[in-house]
Amino acid sequence: MPELAENVLFIKLGSSGCFEKECIDEGKIKLAYEEVPHHLCLENDWEQVSAAIAEVYGTNKGATTSHRNQVKRFYTEPDTTMWITFHDCKLYYCHADSEVIFDEVTRTKTRQTLKGWKCVDSQNKTLFTQSLSGKLTKVQGFRGTICEVYEKEYLLNKINNTQHPVVKAVEDNLSDLKSSLVNLIKELSPQDFEIFVDLIFRSAGWSRVGSSGSTIKTLDIELVAPVTNERAIVQVKSQSSLSLFEEYKERLNIPEYEKIFYVTHTPDQKLQEHIDHQNSAETDSEEVDQIQVWDANKLAELSINAGLIEWLLSTVG
């Protein structure tokens, strides 16, 4: 079931977050305001609550109203309201039972959460603060205790793994663009395809040492990373079968190179299956790590990142 909320509020759990761990571990939200009479809040006597706040805290009219409204929301928000807070670089969210419990000793007020605090989305991925929009996370800077969260739609989309219509439209268009680029890349001549691959690597910071065919017949492109001095070799084949790849794999096993790439835009079915397995396999196999095989799908993605769409259009067109 998707997470729903009629309203979303941010709550700061204690001064400098002093209640955060306790509340998250014990499944509750907690409010201080120790000098605010609990019975007045239960009676919904908000005028008297305002008077008590002004007297105890010495606040002006505007500040008094702000404090009263925060206390009122804690007491009166229904269980359909979603509460959020931030702790340990993660966003937490919950729904709280409507009953407010008063602690006679500490004079704090608490509400139990209905299903505990959560910090993961519908696919069990952690909601790290750094991966969220600043429009949402800026509520952490609120100087009070409770405030409205205006990015409700964005938050629920994140939690439920749904997308904003504009984001979905962009992703759909990007997918169509990649498909078109795959077809475009396959139209390159063998010579232009090698130039294209060279440009991909240059955009990633590699420098071409030279075409090594004159000294090592196996190699099409030899590269070096200027900062780390890593060395790489690239074999470029417009079309390739799995058997041809296996043949080159033996030749490409050269200890002097840290990275080895085999690049083809049109693999046969068996080689494509090998590439798909390489892309999806979670393995420590040296074979998978040592030789990276790129097809047109990978190259289409890289061409977008490298800004090579215009080059492809002008070269093929």
C-alpha positions in Angstrom: 0.0 0.0 0.0 1.3 3.5 -0.8 2.0 5.9 1.9 -0.7 8.6 2.1 -1.0 11.8 4.0 -3.6 14.6 4.2 -0.9 16.9 5.5 2.8 16.8 6.2 4.6 18.5 9.2 8.2 18.7 10.2 8.9 18.2 13.9 12.2 19.1 15.5 12.6 16.5 18.3 14.0 18.5 21.1 16.5 21.3 21.4 19.4 20.4 19.0 17.7 17.1 18.4 18.1 15.8 22.0 14.9 13.7 21.7 15.7 12.2 18.2 17.2 8.9 19.1 14.8 8.2 21.9 11.8 9.0 19.8 13.0 7.0 16.8 13.9 4.0 18.9 10.7 4.0 20.9 8.3 5.0 18.1 6.9 8.4 19.3 6.9 12.1 18.7 7.7 14.3 21.6 7.2 18.0 22.5 8.8 20.0 25.3 7.1 23.3 26.2 7.2 22.1 29.8 5.5 25.2 31.1 2.5 25.0 28.9 -0.4 23.5 30.9 -1.5 20.1 29.5 -5.1 20.4 30.7 -5.6 23.7 28.8 -4.4 22.0 25.6 -6.8 19.1 26.1 -9.6 21.5 26.7 -8.7 23.4 23.5 -8.5 26.6 25.5 -6.0 28.2 23.1 -6.5 31.7 24.4 -5.4 30.6 27.9 -2.5 28.7 26.3 -1.4 31.9 24.6 -1.6 33.8 27.9 0.5 31.1 29.6 3.1 31.2 26.8 3.4 35.0 26.9 3.7 35.0 30.7 6.3 32.2 31.0 8.4 32.9 27.9 8.0 36.7 27.8 7.1 36.6 24.1 5.5 39.4 22.0 2.2 38.8 20.2 3.7 37.4 17.0 6.0 35.0 18.8 3.3 34.0 21.2 0.9 33.1 18.3 3.7 31.1 16.6 4.4 29.1 19.7 0.8 28.5 20.4 0.1 27.3 16.9 3.0 24.8 17.1 1.6 23.4 20.4 -1.9 23.3 19.0 -0.8 21.3 16.0 0.9 18.8 18.2 -2.3 18.2 20.1 -4.8 18.4 17.3 -3.3 17.0 14.1 -5.2 13.8 13.2 -3.5 10.5 12.6 -3.8 11.1 8.8 -1.0 13.7 9.1 2.5 12.5 8.3 5.3 13.8 10.5 8.9 14.0 9.3 12.2 14.6 11.0 15.9 14.2 10.1 18.4 12.1 12.0 21.8 10.6 11.2 21.7 12.1 7.7 18.4 10.4 6.9 14.8 11.5 6.6 12.4 9.7 8.9 8.6 9.7 8.6 5.6 8.4 10.6 1.9 8.8 11.5 1.1 9.4 15.1 -1.8 8.2 17.3 -4.1 11.1 18.2 -3.8 10.6 22.0 -1.3 12.9 23.8 0.4 11.5 26.8 1.7 13.9 29.5 4.7 13.0 31.6 4.2 14.3 35.1 7.9 14.2 35.9 9.5 15.8 32.8 6.3 17.7 31.8 6.9 16.7 28.2 4.1 15.6 25.8 4.3 12.5 23.6 2.2 10.8 20.9 2.9 7.2 19.9 3.6 6.4 16.3 1.2 4.1 14.6 3.8 1.9 12.8 7.1 3.4 14.1 9.4 5.7 12.3 10.6 4.7 8.8 13.6 5.9 6.8 13.2 3.9 3.7 11.1 4.1 0.5 8.7 1.5 -0.9 11.6 -0.4 -2.3 13.4 -0.4 1.0 16.0 2.1 -0.1 17.3 4.5 2.6 16.1 8.1 2.2 19.5 9.8 2.7 19.3 13.5 3.1 21.9 14.2 0.5 19.7 12.5 -2.2 16.7 14.7 -1.5 15.8 18.1 -2.9 16.9 21.1 -0.9 13.3 22.4 -1.2 12.4 19.6 1.2 15.5 19.4 3.4 15.5 23.2 4.1 12.9 22.7 6.8 15.7 21.5 9.0 16.7 25.1 9.3 13.3 26.0 10.9 14.0 27.7 14.2 10.9 26.5 15.9 9.6 23.0 16.6 6.8 22.2 14.2 6.2 23.6 10.7 4.3 22.9 7.5 6.1 20.9 4.8 5.1 22.3 1.4 6.9 19.7 -0.7 4.2 17.1 0.1 3.9 15.8 -3.4 7.6 15.5 -3.9 8.0 13.7 -0.5 5.2 11.2 -1.2 6.7 10.5 -4.7 10.0 9.8 -3.1 8.6 7.5 -0.5 6.3 5.6 -2.9 8.8 5.6 -5.8 6.4 7.4 -8.1 7.4 10.2 -10.4 6.4 13.8 -10.9 4.8 14.0 -14.4 7.5 16.4 -15.7 10.3 14.1 -14.5 8.6 11.1 -16.1 8.2 13.0 -19.4 11.9 13.8 -19.4 12.9 10.2 -18.6 10.7 8.9 -21.4 12.2 11.4 -23.8 15.7 10.5 -22.7 14.9 6.8 -23.3 13.7 7.6 -26.8 16.8 9.7 -27.4 19.1 6.8 -26.3 17.2 4.5 -28.7 17.7 6.9 -31.6 21.4 7.3 -30.8 21.9 3.6 -30.8 20.7 3.5 -34.4 22.8 6.5 -35.3 26.0 5.0 -33.8 25.4 1.8 -35.9 25.6 4.0 -39.0 29.2 5.1 -38.3 31.9 3.8 -40.6 34.6 1.7 -38.9 37.0 4.7 -39.1 34.4 7.2 -37.7 33.4 4.6 -35.1 37.0 4.5 -33.8 37.1 8.3 -33.7 33.9 8.4 -31.8 35.2 5.9 -29.2 38.3 8.0 -28.9 36.2 11.1 -28.2 34.2 9.2 -25.5 37.4 8.4 -23.6 38.9 11.9 -24.1 35.7 13.4 -22.6 36.3 11.2 -19.5 39.8 12.6 -19.0 41.8 9.9 -20.8 44.6 10.9 -23.1 45.4 8.9 -26.2 49.0 7.8 -26.3 48.6 6.8 -29.9 47.4 4.2 -32.3 49.4 1.2 -31.2 48.9 -0.9 -34.3 52.4 -0.4 -35.5 54.0 -1.8 -32.4 51.3 -4.1 -30.8 49.0 -5.3 -33.6 46.2 -6.2 -31.1 45.6 -2.6 -30.0 43.5 0.0 -31.6 43.8 2.7 -28.9 46.2 3.1 -26.0 45.2 5.5 -23.3 46.7 7.0 -20.1 44.9 8.9 -17.3 47.1 12.0 -16.7 46.3 12.3 -13.0 46.7 8.7 -11.9 48.9 7.4 -14.7 46.6 4.5 -15.2 47.0 2.8 -18.5 44.3 1.3 -20.6 43.9 -0.4 -24.0 40.8 -0.3 -26.2 39.9 -2.7 -29.0 37.3 -1.3 -31.4 35.2 -3.5 -33.6 32.1 -2.2 -35.4 30.7 -5.8 -35.5 31.8 -8.7 -33.4 30.9 -12.3 -32.5 31.5 -13.9 -29.2 34.2 -16.1 -30.8 36.0 -13.1 -32.1 35.9 -11.5 -28.6 37.2 -14.7 -27.1 40.1 -14.6 -29.5 41.0 -11.0 -28.7 40.6 -11.6 -25.0 43.7 -13.8 -25.0 45.7 -11.1 -26.8 44.4 -8.3 -24.6 45.7 -9.9 -21.4 48.6 -7.6 -21.1 49.8 -7.0 -17.5 51.0 -3.4 -18.2 47.5 -2.1 -18.5 45.1 -1.6 -15.6 41.9 -1.4 -17.7 40.9 -3.2 -20.9 37.9 -2.3 -23.1 36.4 -4.1 -26.0 34.0 -1.8 -27.8 31.5 -2.9 -30.5 28.2 -1.4 -31.7 26.9 -4.6 -33.3 27.6 -7.7 -31.2 26.1 -11.1 -32.3 23.5 -12.7 -30.1 25.9 -14.7 -28.0 28.2 -11.7 -27.4 25.2 -9.6 -26.5 24.2 -12.2 -23.9 27.7 -11.9 -22.5 27.4 -8.1 -22.3 24.0 -8.3 -20.6 25.4 -10.8 -18.1 28.4 -8.5 -17.4 26.1 -5.5 -16.8 23.8 -7.3 -14.4 26.1 -9.7 -12.6 27.2 -8.9 -9.1 30.4 -10.8 -9.0 34.1 -10.5 -8.0 35.2 -12.5 -11.1 38.5 -11.1 -12.4 37.3 -11.9 -15.9 34.3 -9.6 -15.6 36.3 -6.8 -14.0 39.3 -7.1 -16.3 37.7 -6.7 -19.7 34.8 -4.3 -20.0 32.7 -4.9 -23.1 30.6 -1.9 -24.4 27.8 -2.1 -26.9 25.8 0.7 -28.6 23.5 1.0 -25.6 26.4 1.9 -23.4 27.9 4.2 -26.0 24.6 6.0 -26.5 24.4 6.8 -22.8 28.1 7.9 -22.7 27.6 10.1 -25.8 24.9 12.1 -24.0 27.2 12.6 -21.0 30.1 13.6 -23.3 28.0 16.0 -25.4 28.6 14.2 -28.6 25.1 14.2 -30.1 25.9 17.1 -32.5 29.1 15.3 -33.6 27.1 12.1 -34.3 24.4 14.0 -36.3 27.0 15.9 -38.4 29.1 12.8 -39.0 26.3 10.4 -40.0 24.1 13.1 -41.6 
